[in-house]
Amino acid sequence: MRDRLQNYIQQHHIEATLLPDVGDTPTVADAARALGVSPEQVIKTLLFLVDGQPVIYITNGPAKVDKRVLARLFGVGRKKVKLADGETVRRLTGYPPGGVPPFGHLTSLPVFIDAGVLEWPIVYGGGGDDHTMLRVAPAEIVRVTEATVIHPEEIE
């Protein structure tokens, strides 16, 4: 999986670096410690099903995603927003939960990125497996994924 991500990075001329063998990074805090960075610089790439439709939401590691934000964005009730299960994550992205990078998914999915991620010049996300991290500028994520930048506090 990591090789597929590396190929994707090269083929699409993405300015990003895979950091293999950073250690066991099952949590944001563990990843931040292993990398020697703030937990806010570790991003989560999450797959949600909004009224059955898959969408990617990228946020800073410690942040909680308020399902109401996605619900309001899509004009559905909060109960129509669900975090995808592991099997769905693997099937649509090609990566295991916890190792999902912000790009290079098997399925083309709409991507939303929390504006808080853009406050950092460099962030670290899933690198395709649970021992690899991806080092990338948030602006590069937005460029590559054509992500919609979300300001959760402004969505009413």
Contacts in CASP RR format, 6 or more apart in sequence:
PFRMAT RR
TARGET T0000
AUTHOR 0000-0000-0000
METHOD contacts of the structure
MODEL  1
MRDRLQNYIQQHHIEATLLPDVGDTPTVADAARALGVSPEQVIKTLLFLV
DGQPVIYITNGPAKVDKRVLARLFGVGRKKVKLADGETVRRLTGYPPGGV
PPFGHLTSLPVFIDAGVLEWPIVYGGGGDDHTMLRVAPAEIVRVTEATVI
HPEEIE
1 94 0 8 1.000
1 95 0 8 1.000
1 96 0 8 1.000
1 128 0 8 1.000
1 129 0 8 1.000
2 18 0 8 1.000
2 20 0 8 1.000
2 127 0 8 1.000
2 128 0 8 1.000
2 129 0 8 1.000
2 132 0 8 1.000
4 104 0 8 1.000
5 18 0 8 1.000
5 95 0 8 1.000
5 101 0 8 1.000
5 104 0 8 1.000
5 127 0 8 1.000
5 128 0 8 1.000
5 134 0 8 1.000
6 18 0 8 1.000
8 14 0 8 1.000
8 103 0 8 1.000
8 104 0 8 1.000
9 16 0 8 1.000
9 18 0 8 1.000
12 103 0 8 1.000
12 144 0 8 1.000
14 103 0 8 1.000
14 136 0 8 1.000
14 140 0 8 1.000
14 144 0 8 1.000
15 136 0 8 1.000
15 137 0 8 1.000
15 140 0 8 1.000
16 134 0 8 1.000
16 135 0 8 1.000
16 136 0 8 1.000
16 140 0 8 1.000
17 134 0 8 1.000
17 135 0 8 1.000
17 136 0 8 1.000
18 127 0 8 1.000
18 132 0 8 1.000
18 133 0 8 1.000
18 134 0 8 1.000
18 135 0 8 1.000
19 35 0 8 1.000
19 124 0 8 1.000
19 127 0 8 1.000
19 132 0 8 1.000
19 133 0 8 1.000
19 134 0 8 1.000
19 135 0 8 1.000
20 131 0 8 1.000
20 132 0 8 1.000
21 131 0 8 1.000
21 132 0 8 1.000
22 31 0 8 1.000
22 34 0 8 1.000
22 35 0 8 1.000
22 131 0 8 1.000
22 132 0 8 1.000
22 133 0 8 1.000
23 34 0 8 1.000
23 131 0 8 1.000
24 30 0 8 1.000
24 34 0 8 1.000
24 130 0 8 1.000
24 131 0 8 1.000
25 31 0 8 1.000
25 34 0 8 1.000
25 130 0 8 1.000
25 131 0 8 1.000
25 133 0 8 1.000
26 98 0 8 1.000
26 130 0 8 1.000
28 39 0 8 1.000
28 42 0 8 1.000
28 44 0 8 1.000
28 61 0 8 1.000
28 62 0 8 1.000
29 39 0 8 1.000
31 42 0 8 1.000
31 124 0 8 1.000
31 125 0 8 1.000
31 133 0 8 1.000
32 38 0 8 1.000
32 39 0 8 1.000
32 41 0 8 1.000
32 42 0 8 1.000
34 133 0 8 1.000
35 41 0 8 1.000
35 42 0 8 1.000
35 124 0 8 1.000
35 133 0 8 1.000
37 124 0 8 1.000
39 60 0 8 1.000
39 61 0 8 1.000
39 62 0 8 1.000
40 60 0 8 1.000
40 61 0 8 1.000
40 62 0 8 1.000
40 119 0 8 1.000
40 120 0 8 1.000
41 60 0 8 1.000
41 120 0 8 1.000
41 122 0 8 1.000
41 123 0 8 1.000
41 124 0 8 1.000
42 60 0 8 1.000
42 61 0 8 1.000
42 123 0 8 1.000
42 124 0 8 1.000
42 125 0 8 1.000
43 58 0 8 1.000
43 59 0 8 1.000
43 60 0 8 1.000
43 61 0 8 1.000
43 102 0 8 1.000
43 117 0 8 1.000
43 123 0 8 1.000
43 124 0 8 1.000
43 125 0 8 1.000
43 126 0 8 1.000
44 58 0 8 1.000
44 59 0 8 1.000
44 60 0 8 1.000
44 61 0 8 1.000
44 63 0 8 1.000
44 98 0 8 1.000
44 125 0 8 1.000
45 56 0 8 1.000
45 57 0 8 1.000
45 58 0 8 1.000
45 93 0 8 1.000
45 99 0 8 1.000
45 100 0 8 1.000
45 101 0 8 1.000
45 102 0 8 1.000
45 125 0 8 1.000
45 126 0 8 1.000
46 56 0 8 1.000
46 57 0 8 1.000
46 58 0 8 1.000
46 59 0 8 1.000
46 65 0 8 1.000
46 83 0 8 1.000
46 100 0 8 1.000
47 54 0 8 1.000
47 55 0 8 1.000
47 56 0 8 1.000
47 57 0 8 1.000
47 83 0 8 1.000
47 84 0 8 1.000
47 88 0 8 1.000
47 89 0 8 1.000
47 92 0 8 1.000
47 93 0 8 1.000
47 100 0 8 1.000
47 109 0 8 1.000
48 54 0 8 1.000
48 55 0 8 1.000
48 56 0 8 1.000
48 57 0 8 1.000
48 65 0 8 1.000
48 67 0 8 1.000
48 70 0 8 1.000
48 81 0 8 1.000
48 82 0 8 1.000
48 83 0 8 1.000
48 84 0 8 1.000
49 55 0 8 1.000
49 81 0 8 1.000
49 82 0 8 1.000
49 83 0 8 1.000
49 84 0 8 1.000
49 88 0 8 1.000
50 70 0 8 1.000
50 71 0 8 1.000
50 74 0 8 1.000
50 76 0 8 1.000
50 80 0 8 1.000
50 81 0 8 1.000
51 74 0 8 1.000
51 76 0 8 1.000
51 80 0 8 1.000
51 81 0 8 1.000
52 80 0 8 1.000
52 82 0 8 1.000
53 74 0 8 1.000
54 84 0 8 1.000
54 88 0 8 1.000
54 92 0 8 1.000
54 107 0 8 1.000
54 109 0 8 1.000
55 70 0 8 1.000
55 109 0 8 1.000
55 110 0 8 1.000
55 111 0 8 1.000
55 112 0 8 1.000
56 102 0 8 1.000
56 105 0 8 1.000
56 109 0 8 1.000
56 110 0 8 1.000
56 111 0 8 1.000
56 112 0 8 1.000
56 145 0 8 1.000
57 65 0 8 1.000
57 70 0 8 1.000
57 111 0 8 1.000
57 112 0 8 1.000
57 113 0 8 1.000
57 114 0 8 1.000
57 150 0 8 1.000
58 102 0 8 1.000
58 111 0 8 1.000
58 112 0 8 1.000
58 113 0 8 1.000
58 114 0 8 1.000
58 117 0 8 1.000
58 141 0 8 1.000
58 147 0 8 1.000
59 65 0 8 1.000
59 113 0 8 1.000
59 114 0 8 1.000
59 116 0 8 1.000
59 117 0 8 1.000
60 114 0 8 1.000
60 116 0 8 1.000
60 117 0 8 1.000
60 123 0 8 1.000
63 114 0 8 1.000
63 116 0 8 1.000
66 152 0 8 1.000
67 78 0 8 1.000
67 81 0 8 1.000
68 78 0 8 1.000
69 150 0 8 1.000
69 152 0 8 1.000
69 155 0 8 1.000
70 81 0 8 1.000
70 112 0 8 1.000
71 77 0 8 1.000
71 78 0 8 1.000
71 80 0 8 1.000
71 81 0 8 1.000
72 155 0 8 1.000
72 156 0 8 1.000
73 112 0 8 1.000
73 150 0 8 1.000
73 155 0 8 1.000
74 80 0 8 1.000
74 81 0 8 1.000
84 92 0 8 1.000
86 96 0 8 1.000
86 97 0 8 1.000
89 95 0 8 1.000
89 96 0 8 1.000
89 97 0 8 1.000
89 100 0 8 1.000
90 96 0 8 1.000
90 97 0 8 1.000
91 106 0 8 1.000
92 105 0 8 1.000
92 106 0 8 1.000
92 107 0 8 1.000
92 109 0 8 1.000
93 100 0 8 1.000
93 104 0 8 1.000
93 105 0 8 1.000
93 106 0 8 1.000
93 107 0 8 1.000
93 109 0 8 1.000
94 105 0 8 1.000
94 106 0 8 1.000
95 101 0 8 1.000
95 105 0 8 1.000
95 126 0 8 1.000
95 127 0 8 1.000
95 128 0 8 1.000
95 129 0 8 1.000
96 128 0 8 1.000
96 129 0 8 1.000
96 130 0 8 1.000
98 126 0 8 1.000
98 130 0 8 1.000
99 125 0 8 1.000
99 126 0 8 1.000
99 127 0 8 1.000
99 128 0 8 1.000
99 129 0 8 1.000
99 130 0 8 1.000
99 132 0 8 1.000
100 126 0 8 1.000
100 128 0 8 1.000
101 125 0 8 1.000
101 126 0 8 1.000
101 127 0 8 1.000
101 128 0 8 1.000
101 134 0 8 1.000
102 111 0 8 1.000
102 113 0 8 1.000
102 125 0 8 1.000
102 126 0 8 1.000
102 134 0 8 1.000
102 136 0 8 1.000
102 141 0 8 1.000
102 144 0 8 1.000
102 145 0 8 1.000
103 111 0 8 1.000
103 141 0 8 1.000
103 144 0 8 1.000
103 145 0 8 1.000
110 148 0 8 1.000
111 145 0 8 1.000
111 146 0 8 1.000
111 147 0 8 1.000
111 148 0 8 1.000
112 147 0 8 1.000
112 148 0 8 1.000
112 149 0 8 1.000
112 150 0 8 1.000
113 138 0 8 1.000
113 141 0 8 1.000
113 142 0 8 1.000
113 145 0 8 1.000
113 147 0 8 1.000
113 148 0 8 1.000
113 149 0 8 1.000
113 150 0 8 1.000
114 150 0 8 1.000
114 152 0 8 1.000
115 149 0 8 1.000
115 150 0 8 1.000
115 151 0 8 1.000
115 152 0 8 1.000
117 123 0 8 1.000
117 138 0 8 1.000
117 141 0 8 1.000
118 138 0 8 1.000
118 139 0 8 1.000
118 142 0 8 1.000
118 149 0 8 1.000
120 138 0 8 1.000
121 137 0 8 1.000
121 138 0 8 1.000
122 135 0 8 1.000
122 136 0 8 1.000
122 137 0 8 1.000
123 135 0 8 1.000
123 136 0 8 1.000
123 137 0 8 1.000
123 138 0 8 1.000
123 141 0 8 1.000
124 133 0 8 1.000
124 134 0 8 1.000
124 135 0 8 1.000
124 136 0 8 1.000
125 133 0 8 1.000
125 134 0 8 1.000
125 136 0 8 1.000
126 132 0 8 1.000
126 133 0 8 1.000
126 134 0 8 1.000
127 133 0 8 1.000
127 134 0 8 1.000
128 134 0 8 1.000
141 147 0 8 1.000
142 149 0 8 1.000
END
